[in-house]
């Protein structure tokens, strides 16, 4: 009986992982709000069975977005602190943020598209933005001291939304977007 229970548990976990893989795959392909039928078909499970693995659609979105973002968190390690020269800090920050945004773009767009109807996803976005803002506050503490208006501007410049606009709306290459962000940050942060 234990082997049957273990087999069921393993199959359940495999199906849950397949559903999360399907969601991330659909996000990557540009389907920011895939239907349960699309998800189930991609995962190779029935649409009805999706909710054996997740409480509801919100739980499914939360888990898929969290999984995608968690894989990208190591990209945020800058390997430099506030004592390093400003140009080095700016270069490392811009490189790390762009690598992360390139990696999480599909999930980030999906999160923003579903945040208005999902308090859980909206909370995830707030937490992520807060973490990124704290990183900026710490990294640029010397330049931000006594200049409270600068942090919000730096935060907006370094946001996923800004990068997405540069790459999508303004059709800038990654290198051009990187150069633009670096130049703007240097101007804002220069004492």
GICOR-V699816 format. One record per backbone hydrogen bond with DSSP energy under -0.5 kcal/mol. NH is the residue of the N-H (numbers start at 1). CO is the residue of the C=O. If there is no record, write none. Layout:
nh:NH co:CO
nh:NH co:CO
This chain:
nh:5 co:1
nh:6 co:2
nh:7 co:3
nh:8 co:4
nh:9 co:5
nh:10 co:6
nh:11 co:7
nh:12 co:8
nh:13 co:9
nh:14 co:10
nh:15 co:11
nh:16 co:12
nh:17 co:13
nh:18 co:14
nh:19 co:15
nh:20 co:16
nh:21 co:17
nh:22 co:18
nh:23 co:19
nh:24 co:20
nh:25 co:21
nh:26 co:22
nh:27 co:23
nh:28 co:24
nh:29 co:25
nh:30 co:27
nh:31 co:26
nh:32 co:30
nh:34 co:31
nh:39 co:35
nh:40 co:36
nh:41 co:37
nh:42 co:38
nh:43 co:39
nh:44 co:40
nh:45 co:40
nh:50 co:46
nh:50 co:47
nh:51 co:48
nh:52 co:49
nh:53 co:49
nh:53 co:50
nh:54 co:50
nh:60 co:56
nh:61 co:57
nh:62 co:58
nh:63 co:59
nh:64 co:60
nh:65 co:61
nh:66 co:62
nh:67 co:63
nh:68 co:64
nh:69 co:65
nh:70 co:66
nh:71 co:67
nh:72 co:68
nh:72 co:69
nh:73 co:69
nh:73 co:70
nh:75 co:72
nh:76 co:73
nh:77 co:74
nh:78 co:76
nh:84 co:81
nh:88 co:85
nh:89 co:85
nh:90 co:86
nh:91 co:87
nh:92 co:88
nh:93 co:89
nh:94 co:90
nh:95 co:91
nh:96 co:92
nh:97 co:93
nh:98 co:94
nh:99 co:95
nh:100 co:96
nh:101 co:97
nh:102 co:98
nh:103 co:99
nh:104 co:100
nh:105 co:101
nh:108 co:104
nh:109 co:105
nh:110 co:106
nh:111 co:107
nh:112 co:108
nh:113 co:109
nh:114 co:110
nh:115 co:111
nh:117 co:114
nh:118 co:114
nh:118 co:115
nh:122 co:118
nh:123 co:119
nh:124 co:120
nh:125 co:121
nh:126 co:122
nh:127 co:123
nh:128 co:124
nh:129 co:125
nh:130 co:126
nh:131 co:127
nh:132 co:128
nh:133 co:129
nh:134 co:130
nh:135 co:131
nh:136 co:132
nh:137 co:133
nh:138 co:134
nh:139 co:135
nh:140 co:136
nh:141 co:138
nh:144 co:140
nh:145 co:141
nh:147 co:144
nh:150 co:147
nh:151 co:147
nh:152 co:148
nh:153 co:149
nh:154 co:150
nh:155 co:151
nh:156 co:152
nh:157 co:153
nh:158 co:154
nh:159 co:156
nh:163 co:159
nh:164 co:160
nh:165 co:161
nh:166 co:162
nh:167 co:163
nh:168 co:164
nh:169 co:164
nh:170 co:165
nh:172 co:166
nh:177 co:173
nh:178 co:174
nh:179 co:175
nh:180 co:176
nh:181 co:177
nh:182 co:178
nh:183 co:179
nh:184 co:180
nh:185 co:181
nh:186 co:182
nh:187 co:183
nh:188 co:184
nh:189 co:185
nh:190 co:186
